[in-house]
Amino acid sequence: MRSKLIPLVLVASMSFGAVAFAAASETKGAIKAIDEKAMTVTLEDGTTYHLPADFKLAELKVGEKVVISWEAMGKVNEASAVKAE
């Protein structure tokens, strides 16, 4: 019985880690720069977030406080949503 339980516990613990790693994060801050060509927003802390191609950048303004929902994709922070705070 123990020989079957240990592998199950190991597999379950590894899958929980993958789910937590893939979860989106939220960051609050003020917009420092907007690059329409690159489809990026940079916050005052210097972190840059890439926005989806269909995102309406005209709705954002430099200096505006926002909440960005994002996921790390390698070295790129991919934003899924940007909301005014």
Secondary structure, 3 states (H helix, E strand, C coil): CHHHHHHHHHHHHHHHHHHHHHCCEEEEEEEEEEECCCCEEEECCCCEEECCCCCCHHHCCCCCEEEEEEEEECCEEEEEEEEEC
